[in-house]
Amino acid sequence: MPRRVSARDAHELVSREQHLLVDVRSVTEFEAGHPAGALNIPWMHIDARGRTPNEDFVAVFERVLPDKSAKIVLTCQGGNRSLQALHALEARGYTGLVDQRAGWGGVRDGFGQITDKGWQAEGLPSDTGAGDERSYESLRARR
C-alpha cells in the first residue's frame, strides 16, 4: 500500500527531510502554478485533443532520478495521476516514493466542494513559470 500524505505533510517531507518533489501535471498546468522547487515530469500531456499518456515518463524519470531508493514526493492536481505514476515507478523498482494525495488543487466531492486541501489552498510555497532547469523541457534534454 503506497504512503499517501496531506499537502502540509508533503511540505514537511520536502523542507525538513530533504525529499524531492516531482509534479506530474502537464507542462501548462505546471507553468500556471506549482509547488516551489518542484521538478516537472508529466504523467500525461494535455492539449486541445485531450489527455494523452506521456510515453517518455518512466525513461525521463529514470534518467533524471536514477537512485531508486531516493526519497521522492509525487504530486499532481488532485491525487489521481500522481498515484498512477507512483504505481508505475514502483513497478520499476523505486522504493522511496510518497504520494501527496490532494495534489495542487485538492480533492473534491461530487458537488465540487474541497474535502482535502491541496498545496495551493494550504498556502504553501508556490511558484509560476517553467522553472528553468526544473522544467520538463530541461529535464527531458538531460542525458
N, CA, C and O of each residue as an XYZ file, in Angstrom:
572
protein
N       0.843     -1.184      0.000
C       0.000      0.000      0.000
C       0.884      1.242      0.000
O       1.720      1.395      0.890
N       0.718      2.137     -0.983
C       1.562      3.333     -1.045
C       1.277      4.297      0.110
O       0.161      4.383      0.621
N       2.304      4.996      0.486
C       2.170      6.019      1.525
C       1.589      7.268      0.875
O       2.147      7.782     -0.094
N       0.461      7.760      1.409
C      -0.190      8.963      0.893
C      -0.264      9.977      2.023
O      -0.660      9.641      3.139
N       0.119     11.228      1.735
C       0.175     12.257      2.767
C      -0.560     13.512      2.318
O      -0.819     13.710      1.131
N      -0.892     14.357      3.292
C      -1.531     15.639      3.017
C      -0.523     16.611      2.409
O       0.679     16.345      2.381
N      -1.031     17.735      1.926
C      -0.151     18.770      1.371
C       0.816     19.283      2.440
O       2.004     19.457      2.170
N       0.314     19.524      3.640
C       1.186     20.020      4.725
C       2.262     18.989      5.076
O       3.419     19.347      5.296
N       1.881     17.722      5.128
C       2.873     16.679      5.419
C       3.902     16.569      4.297
O       5.086     16.354      4.557
N       3.451     16.715      3.044
C       4.382     16.686      1.910
C       5.377     17.839      2.024
O       6.571     17.659      1.785
N       4.889     19.009      2.386
C       5.772     20.166      2.561
C       6.808     19.893      3.641
O       7.974     20.253      3.486
N       6.398     19.266      4.725
C       7.335     18.904      5.800
C       8.392     17.926      5.296
O       9.574     18.073      5.609
N       7.975     16.935      4.522
C       8.933     15.959      3.987
C       9.969     16.640      3.099
O      11.154     16.311      3.146
N       9.508     17.595      2.287
C      10.407     18.297      1.367
C      11.321     19.252      2.126
O      12.527     19.289      1.881
N      10.749     20.021      3.043
C      11.543     21.065      3.707
C      12.402     20.546      4.857
O      13.466     21.106      5.123
N      11.973     19.502      5.539
C      12.715     19.039      6.705
C      13.435     17.715      6.507
O      14.443     17.453      7.162
N      12.929     16.883      5.613
C      13.521     15.553      5.441
C      14.162     15.370      4.068
O      14.498     14.254      3.671
N      14.326     16.479      3.351
C      15.020     16.512      2.063
C      14.456     15.554      1.005
O      15.210     15.017      0.194
N      13.147     15.341      1.011
C      12.525     14.612     -0.092
C      12.530     15.525     -1.320
O      12.417     16.743     -1.188
N      12.658     14.949     -2.492
C      12.496     15.696     -3.739
C      11.013     15.739     -4.050
O      10.276     14.820     -3.691
N      10.566     16.796     -4.717
C       9.162     16.934     -5.078
C       9.048     16.924     -6.591
O       9.677     17.738     -7.267
N       8.251     16.009     -7.131
C       8.045     15.896     -8.569
C       6.566     16.102     -8.869
O       5.715     15.346     -8.400
N       6.274     17.126     -9.649
C       4.917     17.442    -10.089
C       4.695     16.728    -11.415
O       5.411     16.984    -12.383
N       3.706     15.833    -11.470
C       3.475     15.037    -12.674
C       2.345     15.608    -13.539
O       1.839     14.925    -14.430
N       1.950     16.858    -13.275
C       0.935     17.502    -14.114
C       1.542     17.912    -15.451
O       2.758     17.867    -15.635
N       0.682     18.309    -16.374
C       1.140     18.741    -17.695
C       1.992     20.003    -17.576
O       1.966     20.696    -16.559
N       2.736     20.280    -18.623
C       3.591     21.472    -18.659
C       2.752     22.732    -18.447
O       3.149     23.611    -17.682
N       1.616     22.832    -19.101
C       0.754     24.015    -18.980
C       0.263     24.191    -17.545
O       0.275     25.303    -17.015
N      -0.167     23.101    -16.919
C      -0.624     23.180    -15.527
C       0.519     23.604    -14.613
O       0.338     24.450    -13.738
N       1.681     23.024    -14.814
C       2.855     23.336    -14.010
C       3.208     24.817    -14.130
O       3.439     25.486    -13.123
N       3.248     25.322    -15.348
C       3.625     26.717    -15.559
C       2.627     27.691    -14.942
O       3.009     28.795    -14.554
N       1.357     27.305    -14.843
C       0.331     28.175    -14.256
C       0.495     28.310    -12.743
O       0.063     29.302    -12.156
N       1.112     27.322    -12.116
C       1.348     27.359    -10.678
C       1.744     25.992    -10.181
O       1.132     24.991    -10.553
N       2.774     25.936     -9.333
C       3.282     24.662     -8.828
C       3.980     24.872     -7.492
O       4.348     25.993     -7.141
N       4.159     23.781     -6.747
C       4.922     23.897     -5.510
C       6.343     24.405     -5.799
O       7.001     23.940     -6.730
N       6.792     25.344     -5.006
C       8.140     25.897     -5.179
C       9.168     24.777     -5.111
O       9.116     23.930     -4.219
N      10.102     24.777     -6.058
C      11.185     23.808     -6.069
C      10.859     22.485     -6.742
O      11.732     21.626     -6.862
N       9.628     22.305     -7.179
C       9.236     21.028     -7.786
C       9.858     20.846     -9.168
O      10.063     21.807     -9.910
N      10.153     19.591     -9.491
C      10.539     19.203    -10.846
C       9.251     18.884    -11.597
O       8.274     18.457    -10.980
N       9.228     19.078    -12.902
C       8.038     18.750    -13.701
C       8.347     17.612    -14.670
O       9.100     17.780    -15.629
N       7.751     16.453    -14.399
C       7.817     15.320    -15.318
C       6.379     14.848    -15.504
O       5.870     14.088    -14.679
N       5.711     15.289    -16.583
C       4.287     14.984    -16.769
C       3.987     13.499    -16.968
O       4.651     12.812    -17.744
N       2.986     13.031    -16.258
C       2.468     11.682    -16.443
C       1.652     11.629    -17.735
O       1.657     10.626    -18.448
N       0.949     12.736    -18.022
C       0.142     12.849    -19.231
C       0.377     14.221    -19.846
O       0.745     15.175    -19.160
N       0.158     14.298    -21.150
C       0.160     15.586    -21.836
C      -1.294     15.994    -22.036
O      -2.146     15.154    -22.323
N      -1.572     17.277    -21.885
C      -2.926     17.781    -22.088
C      -2.857     18.872    -23.147
O      -2.104     19.838    -23.018
N      -3.654     18.702    -24.196
C      -3.728     19.714    -25.256
C      -5.155     19.773    -25.779
O      -6.064     19.218    -25.161
N      -5.357     20.432    -26.899
C      -6.697     20.608    -27.456
C      -7.388     19.281    -27.763
O      -8.617     19.211    -27.785
N      -6.605     18.233    -27.999
C      -7.179     16.919    -28.296
C      -7.563     16.152    -27.038
O      -8.253     15.135    -27.111
N      -7.120     16.636    -25.894
C      -7.420     15.964    -24.633
C      -6.154     15.484    -23.946
O      -5.081     16.062    -24.112
N      -6.297     14.426    -23.178
C      -5.177     13.863    -22.411
C      -4.585     12.679    -23.152
O      -5.303     11.803    -23.634
N      -3.265     12.668    -23.235
C      -2.564     11.534    -23.829
C      -1.425     11.135    -22.894
O      -0.770     12.001    -22.315
N      -1.185      9.845    -22.742
C      -0.091      9.406    -21.867
C       1.246      9.948    -22.358
O       1.474     10.076    -23.561
N       2.113     10.261    -21.425
C       3.484     10.661    -21.759
C       4.299      9.381    -21.889
O       4.695      8.779    -20.891
N       4.539      8.983    -23.103
C       5.251      7.723    -23.378
C       6.682      7.747    -22.825
O       7.284      6.691    -22.628
N       7.226      8.938    -22.576
C       8.603      9.073    -22.094
C       8.698      9.238    -20.579
O       9.792      9.427    -20.047
N       7.559      9.169    -19.875
C       7.561      9.459    -18.437
C       8.609      8.643    -17.679
O       9.475      9.212    -17.014
N       8.538      7.342    -17.774
C       9.448      6.482    -16.995
C      10.895      6.696    -17.428
O      11.782      6.784    -16.579
N      11.146      6.780    -18.722
C      12.523      6.959    -19.211
C      13.121      8.269    -18.703
O      14.267      8.290    -18.253
N      12.362      9.355    -18.768
C      12.861     10.650    -18.287
C      13.058     10.595    -16.773
O      14.076     11.056    -16.257
N      12.087     10.034    -16.072
C      12.189      9.937    -14.611
C      13.449      9.170    -14.213
O      14.196      9.617    -13.343
N      13.689      8.020    -14.843
C      14.862      7.211    -14.503
C      16.169      7.917    -14.862
O      17.176      7.742    -14.175
N      16.160      8.704    -15.920
C      17.372      9.430    -16.314
C      17.660     10.569    -15.328
O      18.812     10.802    -14.961
N      16.603     11.276    -14.901
C      16.769     12.426    -14.007
C      16.989     11.979    -12.557
O      17.773     12.581    -11.824
N      16.290     10.924    -12.160
C      16.350     10.443    -10.774
C      16.676      8.943    -10.771
O      15.802      8.118    -10.501
N      17.924      8.594    -11.067
C      18.283      7.181    -11.207
C      18.351      6.398     -9.894
O      18.277      5.169     -9.910
N      18.490      7.087     -8.763
C      18.578      6.404     -7.471
C      17.187      5.902     -7.078
O      16.323      6.685     -6.685
N      16.986      4.609     -7.186
C      15.658      4.036     -6.954
C      15.264      4.015     -5.483
O      14.129      3.672     -5.153
N      16.185      4.375     -4.598
C      15.848      4.459     -3.171
C      15.696      5.916     -2.717
O      15.488      6.178     -1.532
N      15.799      6.857     -3.653
C      15.678      8.280     -3.310
C      14.311      8.573     -2.692
O      13.311      7.945     -3.041
N      14.286      9.525     -1.781
C      13.035      9.954     -1.145
C      12.372     10.976     -2.067
O      12.910     12.059     -2.301
N      11.197     10.616     -2.586
C      10.524     11.447     -3.589
C       9.043     11.550     -3.259
O       8.384     10.544     -2.997
N       8.522     12.780     -3.275
C       7.087     13.016     -3.148
C       6.557     13.330     -4.544
O       7.088     14.194     -5.242
N       5.506     12.618     -4.940
C       4.850     12.868     -6.223
C       3.569     13.650     -5.973
O       2.843     13.381     -5.016
N       3.297     14.622     -6.844
C       2.084     15.420     -6.720
C       1.502     15.689     -8.104
O       2.209     15.635     -9.111
N       0.201     15.980     -8.139
C      -0.470     16.329     -9.402
C      -1.553     17.362     -9.085
O      -1.337     18.237     -8.246
N      -2.689     17.280     -9.728
C      -3.761     18.241     -9.482
C      -4.639     17.826     -8.306
O      -4.954     18.646     -7.443
N      -5.033     16.556     -8.271
C      -5.929     16.109     -7.213
C      -5.610     14.742     -6.649
O      -6.395     14.200     -5.870
N      -4.479     14.173     -7.022
C      -4.038     12.921     -6.436
C      -4.181     11.681     -7.293
O      -3.678     10.623     -6.918
N      -4.853     11.774     -8.435
C      -5.037     10.576     -9.269
C      -3.817     10.262    -10.124
O      -3.320      9.136    -10.103
N      -3.331     11.243    -10.873
C      -2.180     10.998    -11.753
C      -0.929     10.647    -10.962
O      -0.155      9.781    -11.369
N      -0.730     11.319     -9.833
C       0.469     11.032     -9.040
C       0.420      9.608     -8.487
O       1.456      8.952     -8.382
N      -0.755      9.132     -8.139
C      -0.867      7.760     -7.644
C      -0.615      6.759     -8.777
O       0.024      5.730     -8.558
N      -1.106      7.050     -9.973
C      -0.835      6.189    -11.130
C       0.664      6.162    -11.428
O       1.237      5.103    -11.683
N       1.288      7.337    -11.392
C       2.731      7.426    -11.640
C       3.507      6.651    -10.575
O       4.474      5.958    -10.889
N       3.083      6.770     -9.320
C       3.740      6.054     -8.230
C       3.724      4.550     -8.491
O       4.747      3.884     -8.332
N       2.576      4.011     -8.888
C       2.487      2.571     -9.156
C       3.417      2.157    -10.302
O       4.072      1.117    -10.230
N       3.471      2.973    -11.355
C       4.352      2.672    -12.488
C       5.816      2.689    -12.058
O       6.604      1.851    -12.494
N       6.175      3.637    -11.208
C       7.565      3.745    -10.751
C       7.924      2.645     -9.751
O       9.050      2.147     -9.753
N       6.977      2.268     -8.904
C       7.231      1.140     -8.004
C       7.483     -0.136     -8.803
O       8.314     -0.960     -8.422
N       6.767     -0.292     -9.906
C       6.972     -1.461    -10.770
C       8.370     -1.461    -11.378
O       8.865     -2.515    -11.777
N       9.009     -0.304    -11.455
C      10.373     -0.179    -11.983
C      11.421     -0.249    -10.870
O      12.614     -0.101    -11.132
N      10.975     -0.475     -9.625
C      11.914     -0.673     -8.528
C      12.106      0.497     -7.581
O      12.927      0.404     -6.668
N      11.386      1.590     -7.757
C      11.511      2.730     -6.836
C      10.874      2.366     -5.497
O       9.779      1.805     -5.452
N      11.570      2.690     -4.409
C      11.110      2.289     -3.080
C      10.851      3.453     -2.129
O      10.216      3.256     -1.093
N      11.314      4.644     -2.441
C      11.189      5.780     -1.523
C      10.102      6.761     -1.909
O      10.211      7.950     -1.612
N       9.046      6.283     -2.571
C       8.016      7.170     -3.101
C       6.895      7.436     -2.101
O       6.486      6.555     -1.346
N       6.412      8.677     -2.119
C       5.266      9.100     -1.316
C       4.340      9.869     -2.250
O       4.802     10.642     -3.089
N       3.036      9.658     -2.107
C       2.048     10.377     -2.913
C       1.414     11.478     -2.088
O       0.943     11.233     -0.978
N       1.400     12.697     -2.626
C       0.685     13.791     -1.975
C      -0.752     13.716     -2.472
O      -1.055     14.136     -3.588
N      -1.627     13.181     -1.641
C      -2.952     12.741     -2.059
C      -3.891     13.834     -2.562
O      -4.791     13.526     -3.344
N      -3.733     15.068     -2.162
C      -4.656     16.123     -2.573
C      -4.078     17.023     -3.662
O      -4.743     17.960     -4.104
N      -2.861     16.754     -4.094
C      -2.260     17.490     -5.193
C      -2.240     18.999     -5.013
O      -2.240     19.515     -3.895
N      -2.224     19.682     -6.132
C      -2.189     21.142     -6.165
C      -3.556     21.726     -5.813
O      -3.655     22.660     -5.017
N      -4.605     21.169     -6.413
C      -5.932     21.764     -6.301
C      -6.840     21.183     -5.248
O      -7.892     21.757     -4.968
N      -6.474     20.064     -4.654
C      -7.302     19.457     -3.620
C      -8.224     18.378     -4.159
O      -8.423     18.243     -5.366
N      -8.779     17.618     -3.231
C      -9.744     16.572     -3.564
C     -11.128     17.174     -3.404
O     -11.420     17.841     -2.411
N     -11.985     16.928     -4.404
C     -13.346     17.478     -4.376
C     -14.383     16.364     -4.349
O     -14.180     15.288     -4.911
N     -15.494     16.647     -3.683
C     -16.588     15.683     -3.668
C     -17.442     15.849     -4.926
O     -17.117     16.658     -5.795
N     -18.513     15.098     -5.023
C     -19.388     15.139     -6.191
C     -20.044     16.482     -6.431
O     -20.555     16.731     -7.523
N     -20.041     17.349     -5.439
C     -20.637     18.682     -5.566
C     -19.585     19.760     -5.825
O     -19.901     20.949     -5.873
N     -18.334     19.334     -5.990
C     -17.255     20.281     -6.266
C     -16.653     20.928     -5.033
O     -15.804     21.811     -5.151
N     -17.078     20.502     -3.853
C     -16.554     21.064     -2.619
C     -15.240     20.367     -2.248
O     -15.125     19.145     -2.344
N     -14.261     21.157     -1.826
C     -12.965     20.592     -1.433
C     -13.124     19.820     -0.132
O     -13.604     20.354      0.868
N     -12.714     18.553     -0.160
C     -12.768     17.704      1.035
C     -11.382     17.481      1.631
O     -11.258     17.067      2.784
N     -10.345     17.753      0.852
C      -8.963     17.617      1.316
C      -8.171     18.699      0.595
O      -7.993     18.631     -0.621
N      -7.695     19.697      1.339
C      -6.999     20.834      0.732
C      -5.697     20.412      0.060
O      -4.926     19.612      0.590
N      -5.480     20.974     -1.120
C      -4.239     20.760     -1.836
C      -3.200     21.806     -1.471
O      -3.417     22.647     -0.599
N      -2.068     21.736     -2.158
C      -0.932     22.618     -1.906
C      -1.338     24.091     -1.976
O      -0.999     24.873     -1.088
N      -2.063     24.467     -3.030
C      -2.434     25.866     -3.238
C      -3.347     26.377     -2.122
O      -3.095     27.446     -1.566
N      -4.403     25.629     -1.787
C      -5.351     26.056     -0.758
C      -4.712     26.124      0.624
O      -5.150     26.896      1.477
N      -3.680     25.320      0.842
C      -2.970     25.356      2.123
C      -2.029     26.552      2.213
O      -1.478     26.829      3.279
N      -1.839     27.266      1.098
C      -0.970     28.439      1.103
C       0.505     28.103      1.242
O       1.281     28.893      1.780
N       0.887     26.935      0.759
C       2.286     26.509      0.849
C       3.124     27.194     -0.229
O       2.562     27.675     -1.213
N       4.445     27.253     -0.077
C       5.299     27.973     -1.030
C       5.071     27.499     -2.469
O       5.140     26.309     -2.778
N       4.797     28.475     -3.328
C       4.452     28.182     -4.725
C       5.215     29.078     -5.670
O       5.812     30.078     -5.271
N       5.181     28.697     -6.933
C       5.853     29.454     -7.977
C       5.051     29.305     -9.259
O       4.147     28.473     -9.339
N       5.380     30.106    -10.258
C       4.771     30.005    -11.577
C       5.894     29.972    -12.611
O       7.059     30.196    -12.283
N       5.534     29.696    -13.844
C       6.521     29.666    -14.912
C       7.085     28.274    -15.112
O       6.684     27.318    -14.448
N       8.016     28.182    -16.035
C       8.560     26.879    -16.440
C       9.485     26.269    -15.402
O       9.630     25.047    -15.355
N      10.108     27.081    -14.577
C      11.012     26.533    -13.575
C      12.423     26.300    -14.077
O      13.204     25.611    -13.422
N      12.764     26.865    -15.233
C      14.114     26.761    -15.794
C      14.635     25.329    -15.811
O      14.123     24.500    -16.562
N      15.652     25.021    -14.991
C      16.253     23.687    -15.020
C      15.330     22.614    -14.441
O      15.631     21.425    -14.534
N      14.223     23.020    -13.852
C      13.244     22.086    -13.303
C      12.099     21.824    -14.283
O      11.206     21.025    -14.001
N      12.129     22.496    -15.427
C      11.066     22.331    -16.422
C      11.190     20.985    -17.118
O      12.264     20.385    -17.157
N      10.071     20.520    -17.668
C      10.102     19.244    -18.373
C      11.041     19.310    -19.572
O      11.757     18.349    -19.856
N      11.040     20.424    -20.264
C      11.922     20.570    -21.425
C      13.383     20.365    -21.029
O      14.119     19.647    -21.706
N      13.796     20.993    -19.941
C      15.181     20.841    -19.472
C      15.465     19.434    -18.977
O      16.519     18.869    -19.269
N      14.537     18.872    -18.235
C      14.748     17.530    -17.694
C      14.777     16.481    -18.789
O      15.579     15.549    -18.738
N      13.906     16.627    -19.779
C      13.852     15.677    -20.895
C      15.136     15.712    -21.704
O      15.540     14.696    -22.270
N      15.787     16.879    -21.765
C      17.017     17.043    -22.561
C      18.260     16.464    -21.868
O      19.303     16.303    -22.501
N      18.149     16.156    -20.586
C      19.307     15.596    -19.870
C      19.689     14.239    -20.439
O      18.835     13.451    -20.847
N      20.987     13.988    -20.456
C      21.488     12.678    -20.948
C      22.275     11.992    -19.903
O      22.772     10.889    -20.129
